[in-house]
Amino acid sequence: MISSRIRGESLVGECYTDQEWFDLDLDEIFAKQWIFVATEPEIAEPGDFVTVEFGTRSVIVTRDSHGVVRAHHNVCRHRGARLITQPNGSTGTIVCSYHSWTYGTDGRLMYAEAQTPGFDKRCYSLRSVAVRTIAGLVFICFADDPPADIDDVARTVEPYLAPHRLAEARVAKQTDLVENGNWKLAMENNRECYHCGGHPELLNVFFPTWGYDSSDAIPERLAAVVDRYRRATTELTDTWTRLGLPYPRIAQLDTRPTGFHIEREAMDLAGESFTLDGTIACTRPLSDELPDRRLGRLSMHLQPNMWLHITSDHAVLFSVIPISPAETLVRTTWLVNSAAVEGVDYDLDRLTGVWEITNQQDADLVALAHRGISDPAYIPGPYGPSEFQVEAFVNWYVTRLRANLGLDVEQQSATDQIAESA
């Protein structure tokens, strides 16, 4: 089924619904790719930690006593007990509740009672997991040989992200929403705005032209919106240039192992933030070095499990974590300036309201899609012009499976295919 996938069409139903295929996704995608797991403000101080689970795998992401971000398998080196069961917190040492083996936040075994005289603690440190921070974002990879292109991706996206000082921000709120659908449906839903009529609150400021690269493909009903989008973009380009903020679209979603997309875009109405009227939700800018209120949004996608939006006053980041074939955790994190005070500089409901409503709307749509795909009557359907990033995601996914499984199948990116057909 992987080898015979038809370009430009959705995947077969088993890909979304079967336990065997879900296990394959965990082993060949989530265990071998760079995965977004946290922001640095979530582990701001030495000893702070978060735990993240992917199927039976669990990882501890922590900041050690020297301030270094580290990741380790959440498995005791004695007899394999799970070490930390809390989703987050702070600790000076990591102590196994079974037999009290004690580890430093750097993973070193510090204490193991009643061992043989020749026992060498240095041989029983926690098993490390590859970890990489990029401008305040924390990524891990379970593979012994992680995709090396992460260095190139970091060099490309850091100039876009760095001016917003995400590593120095503070978490205003974090929510976990379990969607009743396969993780790939959650990602596909995010990669298009064909369905955005179901997001009236978001569409106050989010131009529904997203995905329409070709003027010939733009529906007549969006003509006025497109004109407004182009005018706003022209105005903001002058601002971005004056501030030295990179803004051109860079889309390499299915042409490399660590597929990504990043660009700055205009927003509607006041064009300042994700609020119902488009004005800022936090009076203190996210970065003290960027006091301009109207900066539009910086958006980034990274395969297979994250996307983010950054405005002048806050950042909102999303991670997708598979739970089962029919359940997916979508974690949303809002960041504000570390000096911003709730109730003084921002109202939390106003800051988070648009995306909390939008997240629930998306969860309902993903559940609807999963129910239909589970029906024996389902057969793959065609993607439209505005869904080219869905095709890019699916093409990336199939390409990674083919590569990891050693299938000798000729590859072609969705981007190249679109260019050829045009």
C-alpha positions as a printed Julia matrix, in Angstrom:
422×3 Matrix{Float64}:
   0.0    0.0     0.0
   2.91   2.35    0.68
   4.46   1.66   -2.7
   1.22   2.02   -4.63
   0.08   5.32   -3.11
  -1.42   7.59   -5.81
  -0.11  11.16   -5.78
  -2.68  13.86   -5.24
  -5.02  11.57   -3.3
  -5.57  10.88    0.38
  -4.19   7.73    1.96
  -6.0    4.41    2.22
  -8.22   3.89    5.26
  -6.01   1.27    6.92
  -3.24   3.85    7.16
  -5.37   5.8     9.63
  -7.26   3.06   11.46
  -5.1   -0.07   11.86
  -3.11  -0.75   15.02
  -0.36  -2.36   12.96
   0.02   0.79   10.89
  -0.05   2.96   14.03
   2.81   0.88   15.48
   4.67   1.35   12.2
   4.25   5.13   12.49
   5.72   5.1    15.99
   8.68   2.93   14.97
   9.49   4.41   11.57
   8.38   8.04   11.91
   8.29   9.15   15.54
  11.28   7.04   16.59
  13.48   8.17   13.67
  12.62  11.84   13.04
  13.28  15.02   15.01
  10.19  15.55   17.17
   9.09  18.82   18.77
   8.52  18.18   22.49
   8.7   21.47   24.43
   9.74  25.09   24.58
  12.71  26.21   26.65
  10.5   28.32   28.97
   8.89  25.04   30.12
  12.29  24.04   31.53
  13.51  27.51   32.39
  15.46  26.65   35.56
  17.94  23.89   36.46
  16.0   20.81   37.57
  12.87  21.68   35.59
  11.59  18.79   33.49
   8.81  17.65   31.17
   7.99  14.08   30.2
   6.56  13.12   26.84
   5.2    9.72   25.79
   4.99   8.2    22.32
   3.3    4.82   22.61
   5.4    2.76   25.03
   8.33   5.19   24.76
   8.75   7.89   27.39
  11.4   10.58   27.53
  12.49  13.02   30.23
  13.52  16.45   28.94
  15.27  18.46   31.62
  17.67  21.3    32.27
  20.64  20.06   34.29
  22.47  21.86   37.08
  24.7   23.6    34.54
  21.73  24.87   32.5
  22.21  22.36   29.67
  19.06  20.92   28.08
  19.17  17.12   28.13
  16.89  14.23   27.23
  16.9   10.69   28.61
  14.78   7.59   28.33
  12.38   7.49   31.27
  13.57   4.01   32.26
  15.58   3.03   35.35
  18.86   1.27   34.55
  18.27  -1.2    37.4
  15.2   -3.21   36.42
  13.47  -0.88   34.03
  10.89   0.86   36.21
   9.37   4.1    34.93
  11.21   6.91   36.75
   9.0    9.98   36.46
   5.23   9.72   36.13
   4.4   13.43   36.34
   4.06  15.39   33.08
   6.25  18.22   34.39
   7.85  19.62   37.51
  11.2   20.38   39.08
  13.68  18.14   40.87
  17.24  18.12   42.13
  17.66  14.42   41.42
  15.71  11.72   39.62
  14.86   8.97   42.11
  13.37   5.62   41.13
  10.45   4.91   43.44
  11.04   1.14   43.13
  14.55   0.64   44.59
  15.74   4.24   45.04
  18.39   4.32   42.35
  19.16   8.03   42.1
  20.3    9.97   39.05
  21.45  13.53   38.49
  19.56  15.71   36.06
  22.45  15.08   33.66
  21.61  11.36   33.74
  24.56  10.17   35.84
  23.81   7.4    38.36
  24.6    8.9    41.77
  23.34   6.26   44.2
  22.53   2.55   44.08
  22.39   0.78   47.42
  23.73  -2.72   48.18
  25.6   -3.48   44.96
  28.63  -5.75   44.52
  32.07  -4.35   45.43
  33.04  -4.01   41.75
  29.86  -2.17   40.75
  30.71   0.86   38.6
  28.03   3.57   38.64
  29.54   5.13   35.53
  28.26   2.16   33.51
  24.63   2.76   34.47
  23.8    6.31   33.53
  20.38   6.9    32.03
  20.23   6.18   28.33
  20.4    9.49   26.52
  18.17  10.7    23.71
  19.43  13.1    21.07
  18.22  16.62   21.85
  18.5   19.86   19.93
  17.32  23.38   20.77
  16.53  25.86   18.02
  15.78  29.43   19.1
  13.87  28.3    22.19
  12.27  25.17   20.67
  13.28  21.73   21.97
  13.47  18.73   19.63
  14.42  15.14   20.36
  15.22  12.1    18.24
  15.19   8.51   19.5
  17.31   7.23   16.62
  20.97   6.34   17.08
  21.66   8.22   13.86
  19.25  11.21   13.76
  18.64  13.04   10.47
  21.7   15.24   10.01
  19.84  17.93    8.08
  18.59  19.42   11.37
  21.73  21.6    11.32
  20.77  23.06    7.94
  17.17  23.55    9.06
  18.36  25.36   12.19
  20.58  27.71   10.17
  17.6   28.54    7.95
  14.88  29.11   10.56
  16.87  30.67   13.41
  17.1   34.12   11.73
  13.28  34.1    11.53
  12.71  32.91   15.11
  15.57  34.48   17.07
  14.32  38.12   17.07
  11.23  37.0    19.05
  13.28  35.73   22.01
  11.21  32.6    22.64
  13.82  31.09   24.96
  13.48  34.09   27.28
   9.66  34.1    27.3
   7.24  32.71   29.9
   4.46  30.14   29.57
   1.13  31.92   29.96
  -0.93  28.76   29.45
  -0.69  25.23   28.12
  -3.62  22.98   27.19
  -3.89  19.34   26.17
  -6.77  18.4    23.9
  -7.36  14.78   22.9
  -8.75  14.58   19.37
 -10.7   11.47   18.39
  -8.78  10.83   15.21
  -5.49   9.59   13.82
  -2.45  11.85   14.21
  -2.06  12.17   10.45
  -5.58  13.57   10.18
  -4.68  16.19   12.79
  -1.63  17.19   10.78
  -3.48  17.17    7.44
  -6.22  19.33    8.92
  -3.62  21.89    9.96
  -1.98  21.96    6.54
  -4.92  23.52    4.67
  -7.46  26.3     4.97
  -9.99  24.72    2.59
 -12.06  24.03    5.73
 -11.53  27.45    7.33
 -15.17  28.43    6.87
 -15.6   26.35   10.03
 -13.4   28.82   11.95
 -15.36  32.11   12.02
 -13.45  33.43   15.04
 -10.05  32.73   13.5
 -11.11  34.18   10.15
 -11.51  37.59   11.72
  -7.74  37.94   11.4
  -6.52  34.86    9.47
  -6.77  35.48    5.73
  -8.55  32.43    4.19
  -6.34  32.8     1.11
  -3.74  30.53    2.73
  -2.84  27.74    0.32
  -3.97  29.48   -2.84
  -0.64  30.04   -4.57
  -2.1   30.25   -8.06
  -4.34  33.18   -8.97
  -6.26  30.86  -11.28
  -7.24  28.67   -8.31
  -8.62  31.44   -6.1
 -12.42  31.22   -5.82
 -14.36  34.31   -6.91
 -15.8   34.67   -3.4
 -12.26  35.34   -2.08
 -11.31  38.0    -4.64
 -11.89  40.96   -2.31
 -10.08  39.19    0.54
  -7.1   38.48   -1.7
  -6.87  42.16   -2.65
  -6.95  43.14    1.02
  -4.3   40.51    1.82
  -1.99  41.81   -0.9
  -2.31  45.41    0.26
  -1.6   44.44    3.87
   1.4   42.38    2.76
   2.86  45.29    0.81
   2.54  47.58    3.83
   4.07  45.03    6.21
   6.96  44.26    3.89
   8.24  47.79    4.51
   8.01  47.2     8.28
   9.77  43.81    8.14
  12.52  45.28    5.97
  13.01  48.25    8.32
  13.29  45.93   11.33
  15.57  43.47    9.57
  13.07  40.61    9.92
  13.34  37.92    7.23
   9.97  37.21    5.66
  10.13  35.26    2.34
   8.48  31.85    2.25
  10.84  28.9     2.48
   9.0   25.65    1.81
  10.91  22.39    1.98
   8.15  20.22    3.37
   8.79  17.06    1.37
  12.23  17.53   -0.16
  14.34  16.65    2.9
  14.14  14.32    5.95
  13.34  17.2     8.34
  10.66  18.86    6.24
   9.72  22.43    7.17
   8.0   25.62    6.03
   8.47  29.14    7.4
   7.29  32.63    6.35
   5.84  35.91    7.6
   2.35  36.87    6.54
  -0.08  39.72    7.06
  -3.14  39.44    9.29
  -6.55  41.01    8.77
  -8.31  43.82   10.67
  -5.82  45.53   13.01
  -3.26  42.88   11.99
  -1.64  42.72   15.41
  -2.69  39.51   17.14
  -5.01  36.49   17.25
  -7.96  38.3    18.81
 -11.47  38.91   17.53
 -10.62  42.45   16.4
  -6.97  41.81   15.57
  -5.57  44.12   18.25
  -2.89  42.99   20.68
  -3.83  40.7    23.56
  -0.77  41.62   25.65
   0.37  45.22   26.06
   3.97  44.15   26.64
   5.61  42.99   23.39
   6.91  39.42   23.27
  10.38  40.77   22.49
  11.45  44.07   24.01
  13.48  44.67   20.85
  10.35  44.56   18.64
   7.92  47.12   20.1
   5.94  47.54   16.84
   2.43  46.23   17.41
   1.62  45.39   13.81
   4.01  42.69   12.66
   1.56  40.19   11.2
   2.43  36.6    12.03
   5.48  34.41   11.66
   4.37  30.84   10.93
   6.42  27.67   10.87
   5.61  24.0    10.23
   7.97  21.13   10.87
   7.28  17.52    9.95
   5.93  15.42   11.53
   4.35  17.04   14.56
   4.53  20.8    15.05
   3.46  24.24   13.9
   3.58  27.7    15.45
   2.47  31.3    15.02
   4.25  34.33   16.46
   2.75  37.82   16.63
   4.17  40.97   18.2
   2.67  40.21   21.62
   2.77  36.42   22.01
   3.61  33.06   20.47
   1.34  30.04   20.2
   2.91  26.65   19.55
   1.31  23.29   18.77
   2.61  19.75   19.07
   0.89  16.55   17.95
   1.47  13.38   19.99
  -0.05  10.06   18.84
  -1.93   8.11   21.53
  -3.65   5.35   19.55
  -4.87   4.86   15.98
  -7.98   6.88   16.84
  -6.64   9.29   19.49
  -4.19  12.17   19.23
  -3.0   14.63   21.85
  -2.73  18.21   20.58
  -0.74  20.33   23.03
  -0.98  24.12   22.71
   1.44  26.47   24.49
   1.09  30.24   24.72
   4.25  32.27   25.44
   4.43  35.91   26.53
   7.22  38.25   27.61
   8.73  36.94   30.87
   7.91  40.28   32.51
   4.26  40.3    31.41
   1.8   40.04   34.31
  -1.57  38.35   33.94
  -4.41  40.72   34.76
  -2.15  43.73   34.2
  -0.53  43.28   30.79
  -2.96  40.69   29.44
  -6.26  38.97   30.05
  -5.74  35.21   29.73
  -9.12  34.52   28.12
  -8.52  37.18   25.48
  -4.99  35.88   24.85
  -6.05  32.27   24.34
  -9.72  32.51   23.36
  -9.49  32.43   19.56
  -7.19  29.43   19.43
  -9.03  27.51   22.14
 -12.23  27.83   20.13
 -10.39  26.98   16.91
  -8.72  23.94   18.48
 -12.08  22.51   19.52
 -13.5   23.15   16.06
 -10.52  21.34   14.54
 -10.94  18.46   16.99
 -14.56  18.07   15.9
 -13.53  18.07   12.23
 -10.76  15.5    12.81
 -13.22  13.24   14.65
 -15.67  13.6    11.77
 -12.95  12.69    9.27
 -11.81   9.66   11.27
 -15.34   8.32   11.55
 -15.77   8.57    7.79
 -12.39   7.04    6.99
 -13.25   4.1     9.28
 -16.31   3.35    7.13
 -15.83   0.48    4.61
 -17.28   2.79    1.95
 -14.29   5.16    2.16
 -11.91   5.3    -0.79
  -9.12   7.92   -1.22
 -10.26  11.24   -2.69
  -8.42  14.03   -4.58
  -6.73  17.06   -3.08
  -7.66  20.49   -4.44
  -5.21  23.26   -5.41
  -5.29  24.88   -1.96
  -4.42  21.56   -0.31
  -0.94  21.35   -1.77
   0.61  21.36    1.7
  -1.53  18.36    2.63
  -0.1   16.58   -0.39
   3.38  17.71    0.71
   2.83  16.27    4.2
   1.5   12.96    2.87
   4.27  12.77    0.29
   6.87  13.44    3.02
   5.28  10.77    5.22
   5.24   8.15    2.48
   8.76   9.09    1.41
  10.1    8.64    4.95
   8.38   5.26    5.3
   9.81   4.13    1.96
  13.3    5.28    2.93
  13.19   3.79    6.43
  11.76   0.49    5.19
  14.29   0.28    2.37
  11.74   0.32   -0.43
  13.36   1.12   -3.78
  10.7    3.46   -5.18
  11.38   6.52   -7.34
  10.75   9.74   -5.41
   9.42  13.08   -6.54
   8.42  15.98   -4.32
   4.9   17.37   -4.37
   6.44  20.76   -5.08
   8.18  19.45   -8.2
   5.01  17.69   -9.32
   2.93  20.87   -8.98
   5.55  22.82  -10.95
   5.55  20.24  -13.73
   1.75  20.11  -14.0
   1.62  23.91  -14.15
